[in-house]
Each structure stands twice: as structure tokens, then as C-alpha cells.
Amino acid sequence: MSRWSFPLFALLLLGLNAMVHGEPAAPLSSLAKMPVKEITVFKDGHAYVVHQGMMPTDASGNVLMDYLPTPILGTFWPYSADKNATLHSVTTARRRVKVERTAMTLRDLIEANLGVDAVITEDKTSYPATPIGFLSRSTEEQEATMPPGSAEVLPVKGNILLLKTVDGTRAVPVERITDVKFIGKYQTRISEEEYRNLLTMKLDWGGKAPEKTVEVGMAYVQKGVRWIPNYRIELDGNGKATVKLQATLLNEMTDLENATVHLVVGVPSFQFKGTTDPIALSQVIAQLSQYFQTDAASTQYALSNSMMTQVARSNEVRQVAPGAGEPNLGPDIDGGGKSEDLYVYTVKNVTLKKGQRMVLPVSEYKLDYKDIYTLDVPFAPPPELRQQHNDAQIAELLKLLHAPKVMHKLRLSNSGTQPLTTAPALVLKGNQVLAQSMMTYTARGGSVDLTLTTAVDVKVKKTDKETKRTPNAANLDNSFFFRIDIGSELQLTNYGTQAIEIEITRYVLGNVGEANQEGKAEMVNLLEEDDQMPASGRPPWWGYYSWPNWWGHFNGIGRISWKKKLEPGKSIDLAYSWHYFWR
């Protein structure tokens, strides 16, 4: 026991605490993390997050949280789910909080046990004393002497320790103390102050005393969680395929615990995805790691309301500050996203900490399939363009044009209740891997082709011969043009052991004539039907050539197509004619 009176000690200790800490900071025990109830995850890395749960209240009946989301502008919507408490407002600000940590130094240990009798050792001299406190300058004292607009400061602690001894109060530099022996019980944890960004939900209790806990929530759209779909397709060899969809979930946002996760095919338009809501107290989205877009009625209703907040004037957008890092949530899958209709897969009871990854089985179903073979023969560039390439490029181009390859593909018929989304697809037959291909978005009732490999047993021979040249065949603005007629043939030979169904498409740069073997010859809309052309668009060299004005007046793009069955060991000759104008 100390030899001085308790009232005097209490008054001195209270005075020193006021000197050290100033006005009370928010205790960390009053802060809590609102759990995620549901999350709707898009493939582009954005997610619609719904937090809801029972939260502790402070002395004023408000909810304090040190988790601040980084929502895109106009999507942050807090709410109260307690009928006795109405949400008045939500404030985000930097505030002082008390944080309790384990004492790691002798100074921390002394500060954690102010008022506890002890034996103090300075060098080799020991004496009984009671630590009272360290002299310091409080936040309020510093702010009173600082110029306006200065940064926030924490209390500055000095190195002078006040000790109550039998001879009076001693002021000792803490560096001189080499050992402390506490008499009786002591603490090993210390309470310190620091600044944190806090979110305060101010609640109106209608004049009644606030409860110790209250059910509240908030919803917002933020980038930081993404799902990457992938398929496993198992063929039985008899026209039936087992299609399994799984999702790789990447979480760079917040912890999920037993949450309901909605995985969305397609991505809605987020008009302000490049602008952070001011509620985040941040101008830019934080840089994430390298990988880094029923009872679900509540989420769907909230999502529809949130989407309405995206409609605004374009001049209201504030773009992310230059040099700000965009979160990288894994590789992008070309061709997916906004071109797909929205469809939701729901997985319940998902627990995934921030920074973790997870693979989730999503669905499994049976689909019909058949093996098909395709041959796409593109058109060659005009002679003028070929003159601009070097010899190696010309050789490679001619090799591709004169030796087209037949591709073996798998055609899946989507007779299920779910669309097929754009994703990598692993194709197996038995225990043997056949190929990894790309699944493209396929609505219910549609079909999709997955490329397996080059059909090396099907050989193709292509020939083109000029059959006629007519000078002055056309006149435009007193300029005369040749007409060059071409007779062409594709010869296909099946050296395999099974009959195959093959679809042949030949494109020509000019005007099509007739085709044998029930071939369909037609002209393609040059401006609007790029998706009907090879490789889903114009060839790469198309933009390299300065097309003369007269070219489109006389010429276009023709397409000749056949669907044939080719028996093993047999050949088929497909002939067609076409012409073009030149000068």
C-alpha cells in the first residue's frame, strides 16, 4: 500500500489523465464491423454489397464503425432496420479513438500500471514508488497554439515520469529506469490514441432511451470483388455432354462470413464507376493486390434502386486522379460482360476473408452435342496492299490463303434453363483432355461452337484461275475499269476413318457468281455485317489500305457456303465463280 492518502492520489491521477488525454476519445470497444449479408458480384470486378446486422451503440445511441467503403458515386444507401430507431444521418470523419494493445516496452508497461505500487530501479539504486504518469501536451493544448488549417495531431508524450515516493513526488527521465517490480496485480495492456476514419450512423430514438444494440445496414457498389467463370465439359461419345460451371471468386474488399453470394452473368452500366463517392473520405480507390468487377428479393430490390442513382448528367463525373492505381482482379475474358443478358447464380453460406480466393461449384447440367468440321477461307488483300509488305509477310499471307485448315469443333445445344457465359472451357472425353477452348455467351435455346483442334486428316486444295478479262467493262466519272472473272475450286479429301459433317465458307473480295454442290452464294453487307466475316470482323490489314472511292461502287464482299457430308476416303470438289473490277 502507498503511504499517502487515496483521495490525494486520485485527484492527482485524474488531473494527469486529463493532461495526457484531453477530451475523451472514442473507445475502440464501441466500434464494430457490420457483417455482409448479401453480395452481388459482377465479372468486371464491381460488386453490390449489402451489410446488415446488430451493432453496438455508443453513449448517444449512435453506431460507430471504422470500416469505410469506397463506393462509386451515388450508390451508397444506409438504413435502419429497427422500428424504434430512425436513421437521421451518416457522417464520415477522422476522429480520435482509443486502441488497446499489449505493452511492448518498459515505458508502455509503466504507463499501463499507473497508480500501482512498485519498486523502481535506477542503475543500481532501488526504492519504493507509485508511478503517477508521464508529462505530455494534449491535443487541445497543441491546437490552441497551432496556425489555422494545421494537420491533426495526437498528444505528445514526454520522457519525464512522475513518481510518488515517501519523500515526495520525483520527476525521473524514463531512460534512467532499468527495472520495475510491481507489488500485487499489474496490467500488460496499454490504451493509446490514434486517428481513424470513422463512419457514424446517427439514430433518432424518438425521445426514448437508446438500446445497447440496434439493427442497421448499408448498401453500395464498389470495385473489389470479382468472379471468373470456367467450364468443364465431359463428353460421353454418344452425343451427351455433362457441363459443369465453377466460379473462381477473388475478394479484395471486405470479409465475407456465411454470406449469400449472387454471381451475375453480364454487367450493367455504371455511369460513374470512375468517380468515388465523397462518403469514402478518399479521392481514389485504394490500390489492391495484383488480383485484383428466394431470399434474394431484398438484394434485387435494393440493386434496382441503386442502379437508378446512376442516371445523372455527364458533366457531374469527376474522374479518378491521374496516376491512381486501378484494382487488378485477375485476367480479363474477352467477349464477355455487357454483351450478355443479366442472369444470376446464387450460392449461400460463403465465407471468404479479404485477400483470399475461392473456387465454388455453381451448376451442372446435361446438353446435347455433335462433332462438326468447319473450313473458313478468307479473301486476299488487294495487290497494292501486298506490295507494302516485306517478303516474309507476303510469304506467310500466301501460305495461309493457299493452305486453309479444317477445324474440328464441338457444337453444344443449350437446351437448359441457364445461359452459357463467356469463359474458358476444358473439354474431356473419358479421362483424356481433348482441348481447352473458349465458351462464348449462348442464350437458352441457342448453340455454340468450341474449337478443339485442326483436323489433320482432312486435306484442302484451293485453286483460283482467271477465266476472262474484259477491258472498259465499266465507266465511272470518265474512268474505265477492267472486269476480271475468276473460276475457283476447293477440293476436300477425308483421309480419316469416319464420315464427317463439314461446313465450308469462302469469302471473296468482289462479286460472287454461281456455286455447284448446292452452294449458297450471296453478297455480304460491307458496312454492317462484320460479324459474318472471318474471325468475327474485318481482317487486320483492312485498315492499312487506303481504299479508293470507286472500289465500293463496283465491288463488295461475297460469301459462298456449303454444308456437306464427307465420307472416309472420299473427296469432294466445290466450284464457284466470281469477279471484280479494277483499273
DRENDOKOL-968255 format. One record per residue (C-alpha): residue in one letter; x negated, y negated, z negated; residue number from 1. Coordinates in steps of 0.2 Angstrom, whole numbers, plus 5000, padded with zeros to 4 digits. Last residue first. Example, Ala and Ser with C-alpha at 12.3 -4.5 7.8 and 13.67 -1.06 7.14 Angstrom:
BEGIN
{S,{4932,5005,4964},2},
{A,{4938,5022,4961},1},
END
This chain:
BEGIN
{R,{5041,5001,5566},583},
{W,{5050,5015,5556},582},
{F,{5067,5023,5556},581},
{Y,{5071,5040,5548},580},
{H,{5077,5057,5552},579},
{W,{5084,5073,5545},578},
{S,{5086,5091,5549},577},
{Y,{5088,5107,5539},576},
{A,{5083,5125,5538},575},
{L,{5083,5137,5524},574},
{D,{5075,5153,5527},573},
{I,{5077,5168,5515},572},
{S,{5066,5181,5510},571},
{K,{5068,5199,5502},570},
{G,{5058,5209,5491},569},
{P,{5070,5208,5476},568},
{E,{5087,5200,5481},567},
{L,{5089,5181,5482},566},
{K,{5106,5174,5478},565},
{K,{5109,5157,5484},564},
{K,{5114,5139,5479},563},
{W,{5109,5126,5491},562},
{S,{5106,5108,5491},561},
{I,{5101,5094,5503},560},
{R,{5099,5076,5497},559},
{G,{5096,5061,5507},558},
{I,{5088,5044,5501},557},
{G,{5091,5029,5512},556},
{N,{5085,5022,5528},555},
{F,{5091,5009,5541},554},
{H,{5095,4993,5531},553},
{G,{5085,4999,5516},552},
{W,{5069,4998,5525},551},
{W,{5073,4981,5534},550},
{N,{5068,4971,5518},549},
{P,{5051,4979,5517},548},
{W,{5047,4989,5501},547},
{S,{5032,4983,5492},546},
{Y,{5026,5000,5485},545},
{Y,{5019,5002,5468},544},
{G,{5037,5003,5461},543},
{W,{5041,5020,5469},542},
{W,{5024,5027,5464},541},
{P,{5031,5034,5448},540},
{P,{5045,5044,5457},539},
{R,{5063,5037,5455},538},
{G,{5073,5045,5441},537},
{S,{5079,5061,5432},536},
{A,{5064,5071,5436},535},
{P,{5070,5072,5454},534},
{M,{5084,5061,5459},533},
{Q,{5102,5063,5453},532},
{D,{5099,5052,5438},531},
{D,{5093,5038,5449},530},
{E,{5111,5037,5456},529},
{E,{5115,5019,5456},528},
{L,{5103,5009,5468},527},
{L,{5099,5022,5481},526},
{N,{5116,5030,5482},525},
{V,{5112,5048,5488},524},
{M,{5116,5053,5505},523},
{E,{5123,5071,5508},522},
{A,{5118,5088,5515},521},
{K,{5126,5103,5507},520},
{G,{5118,5120,5513},519},
{E,{5130,5134,5518},518},
{Q,{5115,5144,5525},517},
{N,{5110,5130,5538},516},
{A,{5108,5111,5535},515},
{E,{5113,5096,5545},514},
{G,{5107,5078,5546},513},
{V,{5100,5069,5532},512},
{N,{5094,5050,5533},511},
{G,{5078,5043,5527},510},
{L,{5066,5048,5512},509},
{V,{5071,5066,5510},508},
{Y,{5076,5076,5494},507},
{R,{5077,5095,5494},506},
{T,{5087,5104,5480},505},
{I,{5087,5123,5479},504},
{E,{5097,5133,5466},503},
{I,{5092,5151,5463},502},
{E,{5101,5166,5457},501},
{I,{5089,5180,5455},500},
{A,{5088,5198,5460},499},
{Q,{5076,5209,5450},498},
{T,{5059,5217,5454},497},
{G,{5050,5201,5459},496},
{Y,{5042,5197,5475},495},
{N,{5056,5185,5480},494},
{T,{5052,5175,5495},493},
{L,{5058,5158,5499},492},
{Q,{5055,5149,5516},491},
{L,{5060,5131,5516},490},
{E,{5062,5123,5534},489},
{S,{5061,5106,5542},488},
{G,{5066,5098,5558},487},
{I,{5061,5079,5559},486},
{D,{5068,5066,5570},485},
{I,{5058,5049,5571},484},
{R,{5068,5034,5576},483},
{F,{5057,5019,5581},482},
{F,{5062,5001,5577},481},
{F,{5064,4985,5586},480},
{S,{5063,4968,5579},479},
{N,{5074,4955,5586},478},
{D,{5083,4952,5570},477},
{L,{5086,4970,5568},476},
{N,{5086,4982,5583},475},
{A,{5087,5001,5583},474},
{A,{5081,5015,5594},473},
{N,{5068,5005,5602},472},
{P,{5057,5020,5604},471},
{T,{5064,5038,5601},470},
{R,{5053,5051,5593},469},
{K,{5059,5069,5593},468},
{T,{5056,5086,5585},467},
{E,{5043,5080,5571},466},
{K,{5040,5096,5561},465},
{D,{5041,5099,5542},464},
{T,{5036,5116,5534},463},
{K,{5038,5122,5516},462},
{K,{5033,5139,5510},461},
{V,{5039,5145,5493},460},
{K,{5034,5160,5483},459},
{V,{5045,5168,5470},458},
{D,{5035,5180,5459},457},
{V,{5026,5165,5450},456},
{A,{5042,5159,5442},455},
{T,{5035,5144,5433},454},
{T,{5041,5144,5414},453},
{L,{5055,5142,5402},452},
{T,{5064,5126,5406},451},
{L,{5080,5124,5396},450},
{D,{5096,5120,5406},449},
{V,{5111,5113,5398},448},
{S,{5129,5116,5399},447},
{G,{5145,5107,5394},446},
{G,{5161,5112,5385},445},
{R,{5156,5103,5369},444},
{A,{5144,5089,5373},443},
{T,{5126,5093,5378},442},
{Y,{5111,5082,5372},441},
{T,{5095,5088,5379},440},
{M,{5086,5104,5372},439},
{M,{5067,5103,5376},438},
{S,{5057,5118,5379},437},
{Q,{5046,5130,5369},436},
{A,{5043,5146,5378},435},
{L,{5046,5165,5379},434},
{V,{5041,5170,5361},433},
{Q,{5042,5188,5358},432},
{N,{5051,5196,5343},431},
{G,{5067,5200,5353},430},
{K,{5068,5187,5366},429},
{L,{5063,5170,5359},428},
{V,{5066,5152,5364},427},
{L,{5059,5138,5353},426},
{A,{5069,5122,5356},425},
{P,{5063,5104,5353},424},
{A,{5077,5092,5350},423},
{T,{5091,5082,5359},422},
{T,{5107,5087,5351},421},
{L,{5119,5101,5356},420},
{P,{5137,5096,5352},419},
{Q,{5147,5106,5340},418},
{T,{5163,5116,5341},417},
{G,{5155,5130,5352},416},
{S,{5157,5134,5370},415},
{N,{5140,5125,5375},414},
{S,{5135,5135,5390},413},
{L,{5116,5138,5390},412},
{R,{5106,5139,5406},411},
{L,{5089,5146,5404},410},
{K,{5077,5141,5417},409},
{H,{5063,5149,5428},408},
{M,{5055,5136,5439},407},
{V,{5051,5138,5457},406},
{K,{5036,5128,5462},405},
{P,{5033,5116,5477},404},
{A,{5017,5119,5487},403},
{H,{5017,5106,5501},402},
{L,{5023,5091,5490},401},
{L,{5012,5095,5475},400},
{K,{4996,5099,5485},399},
{L,{5000,5083,5496},398},
{L,{5000,5072,5480},397},
{E,{4984,5080,5473},396},
{A,{4975,5077,5489},395},
{I,{4981,5059,5491},394},
{Q,{4975,5056,5473},393},
{A,{4958,5063,5476},392},
{D,{4956,5054,5492},391},
{N,{4960,5037,5485},390},
{H,{4977,5029,5485},389},
{Q,{4982,5013,5495},388},
{Q,{4984,5023,5512},387},
{R,{4997,5033,5504},386},
{L,{5008,5018,5501},385},
{E,{5007,5013,5520},384},
{P,{5012,5031,5525},383},
{P,{5028,5030,5515},382},
{P,{5029,5041,5499},381},
{A,{5034,5059,5500},380},
{F,{5051,5066,5495},379},
{P,{5054,5078,5481},378},
{V,{5057,5097,5482},377},
{D,{5066,5104,5467},376},
{L,{5067,5123,5466},375},
{T,{5078,5130,5452},374},
{Y,{5079,5148,5445},373},
{I,{5093,5154,5434},372},
{D,{5094,5165,5419},371},
{K,{5111,5166,5410},370},
{Y,{5118,5160,5393},369},
{D,{5133,5162,5382},368},
{L,{5133,5154,5365},367},
{K,{5133,5161,5347},366},
{Y,{5132,5150,5332},365},
{E,{5121,5144,5318},364},
{S,{5121,5128,5308},363},
{V,{5110,5117,5297},362},
{P,{5096,5126,5289},361},
{L,{5086,5113,5280},360},
{V,{5067,5110,5281},359},
{M,{5061,5097,5268},358},
{R,{5048,5083,5266},357},
{Q,{5042,5074,5251},356},
{G,{5037,5056,5249},355},
{K,{5052,5051,5239},354},
{K,{5058,5066,5230},353},
{L,{5071,5078,5238},352},
{T,{5085,5087,5230},351},
{V,{5100,5091,5242},350},
{N,{5116,5098,5234},349},
{K,{5126,5097,5250},348},
{V,{5123,5098,5268},347},
{T,{5134,5089,5281},346},
{Y,{5132,5089,5300},345},
{V,{5139,5073,5308},344},
{Y,{5143,5069,5326},343},
{L,{5141,5052,5334},342},
{D,{5140,5053,5353},341},
{E,{5123,5053,5361},340},
{S,{5115,5040,5372},339},
{K,{5110,5030,5356},338},
{G,{5099,5043,5349},337},
{G,{5090,5056,5360},336},
{G,{5080,5055,5376},335},
{D,{5063,5055,5369},334},
{I,{5060,5063,5353},333},
{D,{5050,5052,5342},332},
{P,{5036,5059,5330},331},
{G,{5036,5056,5312},330},
{L,{5043,5043,5300},329},
{N,{5032,5029,5304},328},
{P,{5038,5013,5295},327},
{E,{5034,4997,5304},326},
{G,{5020,4987,5297},325},
{A,{5022,4968,5297},324},
{G,{5009,4960,5308},323},
{P,{5021,4946,5313},322},
{A,{5035,4943,5301},321},
{V,{5050,4954,5304},320},
{Q,{5063,4944,5315},319},
{R,{5076,4932,5308},318},
{V,{5092,4935,5317},317},
{E,{5105,4922,5315},316},
{N,{5103,4916,5333},315},
{S,{5111,4932,5338},314},
{R,{5128,4928,5331},313},
{A,{5136,4941,5320},312},
{V,{5144,4958,5321},311},
{Q,{5133,4969,5309},310},
{T,{5144,4967,5295},309},
{M,{5157,4978,5303},308},
{M,{5145,4993,5302},307},
{S,{5146,4991,5283},306},
{N,{5165,4994,5283},305},
{S,{5163,5009,5294},304},
{L,{5150,5016,5283},303},
{A,{5160,5013,5267},302},
{Y,{5174,5023,5274},301},
{Q,{5163,5037,5280},300},
{T,{5154,5038,5263},299},
{S,{5170,5039,5254},298},
{A,{5178,5052,5265},297},
{A,{5163,5063,5263},296},
{D,{5172,5073,5250},295},
{T,{5179,5084,5264},294},
{Q,{5078,5032,5305},293},
{F,{5037,5039,5292},292},
{Y,{5028,5050,5292},291},
{Q,{5012,5040,5291},290},
{S,{5016,5033,5274},289},
{L,{5027,5018,5272},288},
{Q,{5023,5000,5274},287},
{A,{5036,4989,5265},286},
{I,{5049,4981,5275},285},
{V,{5046,4963,5277},284},
{Q,{5052,4946,5269},283},
{S,{5054,4954,5252},282},
{L,{5065,4949,5237},281},
{A,{5077,4963,5243},280},
{I,{5093,4953,5241},279},
{P,{5087,4942,5256},278},
{D,{5092,4956,5268},277},
{T,{5078,4961,5279},276},
{T,{5079,4957,5298},275},
{G,{5073,4969,5312},274},
{K,{5088,4980,5310},273},
{F,{5100,4965,5313},272},
{Q,{5111,4972,5327},271},
{F,{5111,4990,5320},270},
{S,{5119,4999,5335},269},
{P,{5125,5017,5330},268},
{V,{5113,5031,5332},267},
{G,{5117,5049,5339},266},
{V,{5118,5065,5330},265},
{V,{5120,5061,5311},264},
{L,{5114,5072,5297},263},
{H,{5125,5069,5281},262},
{V,{5117,5073,5265},261},
{T,{5126,5076,5249},260},
{A,{5114,5073,5234},259},
{N,{5109,5085,5221},258},
{E,{5094,5074,5217},257},
{L,{5087,5062,5230},256},
{D,{5073,5051,5226},255},
{T,{5070,5035,5236},254},
{M,{5064,5028,5252},253},
{E,{5051,5038,5261},252},
{N,{5060,5054,5264},251},
{L,{5057,5065,5279},250},
{L,{5070,5079,5283},249},
{T,{5066,5093,5295},248},
{A,{5083,5099,5301},247},
{Q,{5087,5116,5307},246},
{L,{5099,5122,5321},245},
{K,{5100,5141,5325},244},
{V,{5107,5147,5342},243},
{T,{5110,5165,5344},242},
{A,{5111,5168,5363},241},
{K,{5122,5180,5372},240},
{G,{5120,5185,5391},239},
{N,{5114,5203,5389},238},
{G,{5095,5201,5385},237},
{D,{5099,5197,5367},236},
{L,{5091,5180,5367},235},
{E,{5086,5170,5351},234},
{I,{5086,5152,5352},233},
{R,{5078,5142,5338},232},
{Y,{5082,5124,5338},231},
{N,{5074,5108,5330},230},
{P,{5082,5092,5323},229},
{I,{5071,5078,5315},228},
{W,{5079,5069,5301},227},
{R,{5074,5052,5294},226},
{V,{5074,5042,5278},225},
{G,{5065,5026,5276},224},
{K,{5075,5012,5286},223},
{Q,{5089,5004,5276},222},
{V,{5107,5003,5277},221},
{Y,{5116,4999,5260},220},
{A,{5128,5005,5247},219},
{M,{5129,5001,5228},218},
{G,{5137,5009,5213},217},
{V,{5144,5006,5196},216},
{E,{5150,5017,5182},215},
{V,{5148,5009,5165},214},
{T,{5138,5013,5149},213},
{K,{5137,5005,5132},212},
{E,{5154,4998,5134},211},
{P,{5157,4979,5134},210},
{A,{5168,4971,5121},209},
{K,{5184,4964,5129},208},
{G,{5186,4947,5136},207},
{G,{5189,4954,5154},206},
{W,{5174,4964,5154},205},
{D,{5166,4954,5168},204},
{L,{5150,4963,5175},203},
{K,{5134,4955,5181},202},
{M,{5124,4968,5190},201},
{T,{5105,4963,5188},200},
{L,{5092,4969,5200},199},
{L,{5075,4967,5193},198},
{N,{5058,4963,5202},197},
{R,{5045,4966,5189},196},
{Y,{5034,4955,5178},195},
{E,{5024,4963,5164},194},
{E,{5024,4964,5145},193},
{E,{5016,4977,5134},192},
{S,{5023,4989,5121},191},
{I,{5010,5001,5113},190},
{R,{5010,5019,5110},189},
{T,{4999,5029,5098},188},
{Q,{5008,5025,5082},187},
{Y,{5002,5027,5064},186},
{K,{5008,5036,5048},185},
{G,{4998,5035,5032},184},
{I,{4982,5025,5030},183},
{F,{4974,5021,5047},182},
{K,{4955,5023,5049},181},
{V,{4948,5011,5062},180},
{D,{4930,5011,5069},179},
{T,{4918,5000,5078},178},
{I,{4926,4983,5075},177},
{R,{4914,4969,5081},176},
{E,{4922,4969,5099},175},
{V,{4939,4964,5090},174},
{P,{4932,4947,5085},173},
{V,{4937,4945,5067},172},
{A,{4948,4932,5059},171},
{R,{4950,4936,5041},170},
{T,{4965,4933,5030},169},
{G,{4962,4933,5011},168},
{D,{4950,4941,4999},167},
{V,{4961,4957,4996},166},
{T,{4962,4958,5015},165},
{K,{4974,4953,5029},164},
{L,{4966,4955,5046},163},
{L,{4969,4943,5060},162},
{L,{4961,4949,5077},161},
{I,{4952,4937,5088},160},
{N,{4950,4944,5106},159},
{G,{4963,4933,5114},158},
{K,{4979,4938,5123},157},
{V,{4986,4928,5137},156},
{P,{5005,4930,5138},155},
{L,{5011,4933,5156},154},
{V,{5011,4920,5170},153},
{E,{5022,4916,5184},152},
{A,{5014,4906,5198},151},
{S,{5014,4887,5197},150},
{G,{5028,4877,5206},149},
{P,{5027,4862,5194},148},
{P,{5010,4860,5185},147},
{M,{5006,4870,5170},146},
{T,{5006,4863,5152},145},
{A,{5023,4869,5146},144},
{E,{5022,4885,5157},143},
{Q,{5007,4890,5146},142},
{E,{5016,4888,5130},141},
{E,{5031,4897,5136},140},
{T,{5021,4912,5142},139},
{S,{5013,4914,5125},138},
{R,{4995,4910,5121},137},
{S,{4987,4923,5110},136},
{L,{4980,4927,5093},135},
{F,{4979,4945,5089},134},
{G,{4990,4953,5076},133},
{I,{4992,4956,5057},132},
{P,{4980,4971,5055},131},
{T,{4980,4977,5036},130},
{A,{4963,4978,5028},129},
{P,{4952,4990,5017},128},
{Y,{4933,4988,5020},127},
{S,{4919,4996,5029},126},
{T,{4902,4990,5034},125},
{K,{4891,5000,5046},124},
{D,{4895,4990,5061},123},
{E,{4912,4983,5057},122},
{T,{4923,4997,5050},121},
{I,{4941,4994,5046},120},
{V,{4950,5005,5034},119},
{A,{4969,5004,5037},118},
{D,{4986,4998,5031},117},
{V,{4999,4997,5045},116},
{G,{5006,4980,5048},115},
{L,{5001,4980,5066},114},
{N,{5000,4998,5072},113},
{A,{5001,4997,5091},112},
{E,{4990,4982,5092},111},
{I,{4976,4992,5083},110},
{L,{4978,5006,5095},109},
{D,{4978,4995,5110},108},
{R,{4961,4987,5104},107},
{L,{4954,5004,5101},106},
{T,{4958,5008,5119},105},
{M,{4970,5020,5128},104},
{A,{4986,5016,5119},103},
{T,{5000,5026,5127},102},
{R,{5013,5015,5137},101},
{E,{5029,5006,5133},100},
{V,{5034,4993,5145},99},
{K,{5043,4977,5140},98},
{V,{5050,4967,5154},97},
{R,{5048,4950,5161},96},
{R,{5058,4945,5176},95},
{R,{5057,4943,5195},94},
{A,{5074,4940,5202},93},
{T,{5088,4949,5210},92},
{T,{5106,4944,5206},91},
{V,{5122,4954,5208},90},
{S,{5139,4945,5205},89},
{H,{5155,4947,5195},88},
{L,{5158,4965,5197},87},
{T,{5174,4969,5187},86},
{A,{5173,4980,5172},85},
{N,{5188,4990,5164},84},
{K,{5193,4999,5180},83},
{D,{5175,5006,5181},82},
{A,{5169,5010,5199},81},
{S,{5160,4993,5200},80},
{Y,{5153,4988,5217},79},
{P,{5138,4983,5227},78},
{W,{5138,4981,5246},77},
{F,{5121,4978,5255},76},
{T,{5123,4980,5274},75},
{G,{5122,4962,5280},74},
{L,{5104,4960,5284},73},
{I,{5094,4977,5283},72},
{P,{5092,4984,5266},71},
{T,{5076,4984,5256},70},
{P,{5082,4992,5240},69},
{L,{5077,4985,5223},68},
{Y,{5074,4998,5209},67},
{D,{5070,4989,5193},66},
{M,{5088,4990,5187},65},
{L,{5098,4980,5174},64},
{V,{5117,4983,5172},63},
{N,{5127,4969,5162},62},
{G,{5136,4971,5146},61},
{S,{5128,4956,5138},60},
{A,{5117,4967,5126},59},
{D,{5112,4978,5140},58},
{T,{5122,4991,5149},57},
{P,{5117,5009,5153},56},
{M,{5122,5016,5170},55},
{M,{5135,5030,5174},54},
{G,{5133,5034,5193},53},
{Q,{5134,5029,5211},52},
{H,{5121,5025,5225},51},
{V,{5127,5026,5243},50},
{V,{5113,5026,5256},49},
{Y,{5116,5023,5275},48},
{A,{5100,5029,5283},47},
{H,{5089,5022,5296},46},
{G,{5074,5033,5303},45},
{D,{5079,5034,5321},44},
{K,{5087,5051,5319},43},
{F,{5101,5045,5307},42},
{V,{5103,5050,5289},41},
{T,{5120,5047,5279},40},
{I,{5116,5048,5261},39},
{E,{5128,5052,5247},38},
{K,{5127,5051,5228},37},
{V,{5110,5043,5226},36},
{P,{5107,5041,5207},35},
{M,{5106,5023,5199},34},
{K,{5089,5021,5191},33},
{A,{5089,5014,5174},32},
{L,{5083,4999,5164},31},
{S,{5089,4996,5146},30},
{S,{5074,5006,5140},29},
{L,{5062,4994,5149},28},
{P,{5066,4981,5136},27},
{A,{5070,4964,5144},26},
{A,{5058,4951,5137},25},
{P,{5061,4942,5121},24},
{E,{5056,4924,5120},23},
{G,{5038,4921,5115},22},
{H,{5028,4937,5114},21},
{V,{5012,4933,5105},20},
{M,{5017,4918,5095},19},
{A,{5034,4925,5091},18},
{N,{5025,4941,5086},17},
{L,{5014,4930,5075},16},
{G,{5028,4922,5066},15},
{L,{5037,4938,5063},14},
{L,{5021,4946,5056},13},
{L,{5018,4931,5044},12},
{L,{5036,4931,5038},11},
{A,{5035,4950,5035},10},
{F,{5018,4949,5026},9},
{L,{5025,4935,5014},8},
{P,{5040,4945,5011},7},
{F,{5030,4961,5008},6},
{S,{5019,4954,4994},5},
{W,{5000,4956,4995},4},
{R,{4990,4971,4989},3},
{S,{4995,4982,5004},2},
{M,{5000,5000,5000},1},
END
